[in-house]
Each structure stands twice: as structure tokens, then as C-alpha cells.
Amino acid sequence: MTNEVILTCAVSGGHSNQGKHPNYPITPQHIAQDCIDVAKAGAAIVHIHVRDPETGMRSGDPTLFAEVVERIRDSGCDVLINLTTSEGARFTPGEDDAAVGGPGTTLIQPLERLRHIEQLKPDICTLDVGTFNFGDTVFVNTPAHLRIMAKRIQELGVKPEIEVFEPGHIVFAHQLIKEGLIDGAPMFQLCLGIPHASPATPEILNVMRGLLPENANWSAFGISQMEFSIVAQAASQGGNCRVGLEDNLYIEKGEFATNLKLIERASRIITEIGRDLATPQQAAVRLGINRQ
């Protein structure tokens, strides 16, 4: 086990909770500034979704991703950039015809979900390796689509962050690795507490951790009130950690958080149990990311 923890900040998310927070990062400028601020406070990676500046709703618009990435890079900040590929994967059966998508459906072809990855070549992008009930919609990631996405991400030289929400997702990730679609030591994110997926408990974290490949780099997060409990558990077990407003809106009961406050608290937990924070360069080396 290396002593350095790779700390990720999930800055803006793809949920619809932004209306519950008085100063949620929505515009590219606000999202980028939060990324820069948390990097100064110890985050080695920023995980980025973008939102329509007019409505605040999640978006897959490549021009919005481009503006966020350009603002971060132009600032001189060396934080590792991790862009989501989840937009375009939701399905809700129609009331009259279940085979036709109803309200909330966003399904698009797999390579369309990678348009911004093609354009921007970030350090990392997500690869959600399974289908599951995500709140009131189905998050659809079929084996055929995942193979298409994994192959193209590999061709682009971008590091995939394998996001897993259920133990079975890890089993399928092993298959992608066996097929040669994931290069080097794989990077996993254990996503815990999502409604109708794996709960954020020590028992589930241990089960999922035990299913990982031996050479995996892994991180975990818990949403809402379980956020910092999972930070402590992951860090104490040799893992990496993620916090951010995507996962939790509060720093204390009744007190809204900022991304900076969440990173500062996670940093304190990590250092108080005797581990250090990885720099972006240290994280890049460990994850096998070529930043040239």
C-alpha cells in the first residue's frame, strides 16, 4: 500500500438536486473555479459534469465541457481532469408503449457519449460498467455498448475510471480486462449509497473491494450523510477517496457545503489517520497516465 491517497472532487454532478443548494456550481466559470480551488486544497482529480447555464439541468454539450476544461488548463492548474460519459444513458418506459422512452429518457448511441472525450482528450473519463435502477430511471449500459466505449477510450489514450454501483458490475469489468479492452492497472470507483443500488455500508465496501483485480487502483465514495464515513473507511483500507457536491450538499446538518469545504474536511480525515495526499503528478504516475 502506498501512503498517498488520491483525492477526487466530484464538483457538479448529473442529478437534479441543484435547486436545493443556494450556490450550486452550474456555469462553466463556476465549475472551473471550484475545480481550481479544490486542487489548491489537495484534490488530485476533479470529476466533471456540466450543466445548462440557463436551466441548471445536466447537459452533454461538448462546448460546455470545452469551456470548463480550457478555463482549468489556462489557469495553470495541474489537477487531473476526469470527464463523465454518463449523459445519454437514462431510460424511462413510456406509459403507452414500454418500448418507447418516456419523460427522462436520454438514450443516445455509445460513441455519441464520447464526443467531448474525442475533442478534449482529458486525463481520465468514466466508464459505468453496468445497468441498474438509478432513482426512478434505468441507467442503461449494455455489454455491447460498453465494449464499443471501452475500445474507443483505449484508442484515444484516455484512462477509464471504471465506475461500479453493484458487485456484478465488477464481474463484468473483469471480462473487459480479460478481452484486452482496459490497459494497465485498472482504476475503479466504488459508488455507494445511490438509491436502489449498493448501500454505503462497511460490509458492501468490503465485498466490492474483495472482487477487484489484485492490481487495481480503487477509490470509493458514499453519498449524503455517509460521505465522510466512507472516506475514513476507504483511506484506512488503502483506498483512495472522493467527495464533492455531486455526492453531498451539506457540511453539517442544516449547513450547506461548498466543494472546498468538503475537500478540506476529507483532507483532515485522511491526514489524521496517518496517510498523505497525492499530488496530481503522483496520481498520474500511479494511475499510468501519460501527461505529455
C-alpha positions as CSV (number, residue, x, y, z in Angstrom):
1,M,0.0,0.0,0.0
2,T,1.3,3.4,-0.9
3,N,0.8,6.1,1.7
4,E,-0.6,8.7,-0.6
5,V,-4.4,8.9,-1.1
6,I,-5.6,10.2,-4.4
7,L,-8.4,12.6,-3.5
8,T,-11.1,13.3,-6.1
9,C,-13.7,16.1,-6.0
10,A,-16.9,15.5,-7.9
11,V,-17.8,19.1,-8.4
12,S,-21.2,19.4,-10.0
13,G,-22.9,16.0,-10.7
14,G,-25.7,14.9,-13.0
15,H,-28.6,14.8,-10.6
16,S,-31.4,17.3,-10.2
17,N,-30.6,18.4,-6.6
18,Q,-29.1,21.7,-7.6
19,G,-32.2,23.6,-6.7
20,K,-31.8,22.5,-3.1
21,H,-28.5,24.4,-2.8
22,P,-28.3,28.2,-2.8
23,N,-24.9,28.4,-4.7
24,Y,-24.6,25.2,-6.7
25,P,-21.9,25.3,-9.4
26,I,-23.8,25.5,-12.7
27,T,-22.0,27.8,-15.1
28,P,-18.7,26.7,-16.7
29,Q,-17.0,29.6,-14.9
30,H,-18.2,28.5,-11.5
31,I,-17.5,24.8,-12.1
32,A,-14.0,25.6,-13.4
33,Q,-13.2,27.9,-10.4
34,D,-14.3,25.2,-8.0
35,C,-12.0,22.8,-9.7
36,I,-9.1,25.2,-9.3
37,D,-9.9,25.9,-5.7
38,V,-10.2,22.3,-4.6
39,A,-6.9,21.4,-6.4
40,K,-5.2,24.0,-4.3
41,A,-6.7,22.4,-1.2
42,G,-5.5,18.9,-2.0
43,A,-7.6,17.3,-4.7
44,A,-5.5,15.5,-7.3
45,I,-8.5,14.8,-9.6
46,V,-11.7,16.7,-10.5
47,H,-14.6,14.8,-11.8
48,I,-16.7,17.0,-14.0
49,H,-20.3,17.1,-15.2
50,V,-21.6,20.2,-17.0
51,R,-25.0,21.9,-16.8
52,D,-27.1,24.2,-19.0
53,P,-26.3,27.7,-17.6
54,E,-29.9,28.8,-18.3
55,T,-31.8,25.9,-16.7
56,G,-29.2,24.3,-14.3
57,M,-30.1,20.9,-15.7
58,R,-27.4,18.4,-16.6
59,S,-26.0,18.6,-20.1
60,G,-23.8,16.7,-22.5
61,D,-23.0,19.7,-24.6
62,P,-19.3,19.4,-25.7
63,T,-18.9,23.2,-25.8
64,L,-19.7,23.4,-22.1
65,F,-17.1,20.7,-21.3
66,A,-14.6,22.5,-23.5
67,E,-15.1,25.8,-21.7
68,V,-14.6,24.2,-18.3
69,V,-11.5,22.3,-19.4
70,E,-10.0,25.4,-21.1
71,R,-10.5,27.5,-18.0
72,I,-8.8,25.0,-15.8
73,R,-5.9,24.5,-18.1
74,D,-5.5,28.2,-18.9
75,S,-5.2,28.8,-15.1
76,G,-2.0,26.7,-14.9
77,C,-3.7,24.3,-12.5
78,D,-2.2,20.8,-13.0
79,V,-5.1,18.9,-11.5
80,L,-6.1,15.7,-13.3
81,I,-9.3,16.2,-15.3
82,N,-11.9,13.4,-15.2
83,L,-14.9,13.9,-17.5
84,T,-18.1,12.0,-17.2
85,T,-19.5,9.9,-20.1
86,S,-22.8,9.1,-18.3
87,E,-25.0,11.6,-20.2
88,G,-27.2,9.8,-22.7
89,A,-27.7,6.6,-20.7
90,R,-31.1,7.0,-19.0
91,F,-34.3,5.3,-19.9
92,T,-37.9,5.5,-18.6
93,P,-40.5,3.3,-20.2
94,G,-43.4,5.2,-21.8
95,E,-46.8,4.9,-20.3
96,D,-48.5,3.7,-23.5
97,D,-45.6,1.8,-25.0
98,A,-42.9,0.5,-22.7
99,A,-40.5,0.0,-25.6
100,V,-40.6,3.8,-26.3
101,G,-38.8,6.1,-23.9
102,G,-40.9,8.3,-21.8
103,P,-40.0,11.5,-19.8
104,G,-36.5,11.4,-18.5
105,T,-35.2,9.2,-21.3
106,T,-31.9,10.4,-22.8
107,L,-30.5,7.3,-24.6
108,I,-28.0,8.0,-27.4
109,Q,-25.5,5.8,-29.2
110,P,-22.3,4.9,-27.3
111,L,-19.9,6.9,-29.4
112,E,-22.1,10.0,-29.0
113,R,-21.5,9.8,-25.3
114,L,-17.8,10.2,-26.1
115,R,-18.0,13.3,-28.3
116,H,-16.3,15.6,-25.7
117,I,-13.7,12.9,-24.9
118,E,-12.7,12.8,-28.6
119,Q,-12.4,16.5,-28.7
120,L,-10.7,17.3,-25.3
121,K,-8.6,14.2,-24.6
122,P,-8.9,14.5,-20.8
123,D,-6.6,12.6,-18.4
124,I,-9.5,10.4,-17.3
125,C,-13.1,9.6,-18.3
126,T,-15.7,7.5,-16.6
127,L,-16.9,4.1,-17.9
128,D,-20.0,3.0,-16.0
129,V,-19.9,-0.8,-16.4
130,G,-23.4,-1.8,-15.7
131,T,-27.1,-1.2,-15.9
132,F,-29.2,-0.6,-12.7
133,N,-32.2,1.3,-11.3
134,F,-31.0,4.9,-10.7
135,G,-33.6,6.6,-8.7
136,D,-36.8,6.5,-10.8
137,T,-35.0,5.8,-14.1
138,V,-32.9,3.0,-15.5
139,F,-29.2,3.7,-16.1
140,V,-28.5,1.7,-19.3
141,N,-25.0,0.4,-20.1
142,T,-25.3,-2.7,-22.2
143,P,-22.3,-5.1,-22.7
144,A,-22.2,-4.3,-26.4
145,H,-22.2,-0.5,-25.8
146,L,-19.6,-0.8,-23.1
147,R,-17.3,-2.7,-25.4
148,I,-17.6,0.0,-28.0
149,M,-16.9,2.7,-25.5
150,A,-14.0,0.9,-23.8
151,K,-12.4,0.3,-27.1
152,R,-12.6,3.9,-28.3
153,I,-11.4,5.2,-24.9
154,Q,-8.5,2.9,-25.2
155,E,-7.7,4.1,-28.7
156,L,-7.8,7.7,-27.5
157,G,-5.3,7.0,-24.8
158,V,-7.6,8.2,-22.0
159,K,-7.6,6.4,-18.7
160,P,-11.0,4.9,-17.9
161,E,-12.3,5.3,-14.4
162,I,-14.5,2.1,-14.1
163,E,-17.5,3.2,-12.0
164,V,-19.2,0.3,-10.3
165,F,-22.5,0.5,-8.4
166,E,-23.1,-3.2,-7.8
167,P,-20.9,-6.2,-7.2
168,G,-21.9,-7.7,-10.6
169,H,-20.5,-4.6,-12.3
170,I,-17.0,-5.6,-11.1
171,V,-17.6,-9.1,-12.5
172,F,-18.2,-7.6,-16.0
173,A,-15.2,-5.3,-15.6
174,H,-13.1,-8.4,-15.2
175,Q,-14.4,-9.5,-18.6
176,L,-13.5,-6.3,-20.3
177,I,-10.0,-6.6,-18.8
178,K,-9.8,-10.2,-20.0
179,E,-10.8,-9.1,-23.5
180,G,-7.9,-6.6,-23.6
181,L,-10.2,-3.5,-23.6
182,I,-8.6,-2.0,-20.4
183,D,-4.9,-1.2,-20.4
184,G,-2.6,-1.4,-17.4
185,A,-3.7,-1.4,-13.8
186,P,-7.4,-0.7,-13.8
187,M,-8.9,2.3,-12.0
188,F,-12.1,1.6,-10.1
189,Q,-14.6,3.9,-8.3
190,L,-16.9,2.1,-5.9
191,C,-20.1,4.2,-6.0
192,L,-22.1,3.6,-2.8
193,G,-25.5,4.8,-1.5
194,I,-27.1,5.6,-4.9
195,P,-30.9,5.0,-4.5
196,H,-31.7,1.4,-5.5
197,A,-28.1,0.4,-5.9
198,S,-25.5,-0.8,-3.3
199,P,-25.8,0.9,0.1
200,A,-22.9,2.8,1.6
201,T,-22.0,0.3,4.3
202,P,-18.7,-1.2,5.5
203,E,-19.9,-4.6,4.6
204,I,-20.7,-3.8,1.0
205,L,-17.4,-1.8,0.6
206,N,-15.5,-4.9,1.8
207,V,-17.4,-7.2,-0.6
208,M,-16.8,-5.0,-3.6
209,R,-13.2,-4.4,-2.7
210,G,-12.7,-8.1,-2.4
211,L,-13.9,-8.6,-6.0
212,L,-11.4,-6.2,-7.5
213,P,-8.4,-7.3,-9.6
214,E,-5.3,-7.6,-7.5
215,N,-3.5,-4.8,-9.4
216,A,-6.5,-2.4,-9.2
217,N,-6.2,1.2,-8.1
218,W,-9.5,1.8,-6.3
219,S,-11.5,4.7,-4.7
220,A,-14.8,4.8,-3.0
221,F,-17.5,7.4,-2.1
222,G,-20.7,7.4,-0.2
223,I,-23.5,9.9,-0.8
224,S,-25.2,12.3,1.6
225,Q,-24.6,11.6,5.3
226,M,-22.3,8.6,4.6
227,E,-19.8,10.7,2.6
228,F,-17.2,11.1,5.3
229,S,-17.7,7.7,6.9
230,I,-16.7,6.1,3.5
231,V,-13.7,8.5,3.3
232,A,-12.4,7.1,6.6
233,Q,-13.1,3.5,5.7
234,A,-11.6,3.7,2.2
235,A,-8.5,5.6,3.4
236,S,-7.9,3.2,6.3
237,Q,-8.1,0.2,4.0
238,G,-5.5,1.5,1.5
239,G,-8.0,3.0,-1.0
240,N,-8.5,6.4,-2.5
241,C,-11.4,8.8,-1.8
242,R,-14.0,11.0,-3.4
243,V,-16.1,13.8,-2.1
244,G,-18.0,16.8,-3.6
245,L,-21.3,18.4,-4.2
246,E,-22.3,15.7,-6.7
247,D,-22.5,13.4,-3.7
248,N,-23.4,15.5,-0.7
249,L,-24.9,19.0,-0.3
250,Y,-24.1,19.5,3.4
251,I,-21.0,20.0,5.5
252,E,-23.1,19.8,8.7
253,K,-26.7,19.1,9.4
254,G,-28.6,22.2,8.1
255,E,-25.4,23.8,6.8
256,F,-24.7,23.8,3.1
257,A,-21.3,22.7,1.9
258,T,-19.0,24.0,-0.8
259,N,-16.7,21.8,-2.7
260,L,-13.8,23.5,-1.0
261,K,-15.2,22.7,2.5
262,L,-15.8,19.1,1.6
263,I,-12.3,18.7,0.3
264,E,-10.8,20.4,3.4
265,R,-12.7,18.0,5.7
266,A,-11.7,14.9,3.7
267,S,-8.1,16.1,3.7
268,R,-8.2,16.3,7.5
269,I,-9.6,12.9,7.9
270,I,-7.0,11.4,5.6
271,T,-4.1,13.0,7.3
272,E,-5.4,12.4,10.8
273,I,-5.3,8.6,10.1
274,G,-1.7,8.9,9.0
275,R,-1.9,9.0,5.3
276,D,-0.8,11.8,2.9
277,L,-2.5,13.4,-0.1
278,A,-1.2,12.5,-3.5
279,T,-0.2,15.4,-5.8
280,P,-1.6,15.3,-9.3
281,Q,1.8,14.1,-10.6
282,Q,2.0,11.3,-8.1
283,A,-1.6,10.3,-9.0
284,A,-0.8,10.3,-12.7
285,V,2.3,8.1,-12.2
286,R,0.3,5.6,-10.1
287,L,-2.6,5.5,-12.5
288,G,-0.4,5.2,-15.6
289,I,-1.5,8.4,-17.1
290,N,0.9,10.0,-19.7
291,R,0.5,13.8,-19.4
292,Q,2.8,14.7,-22.3
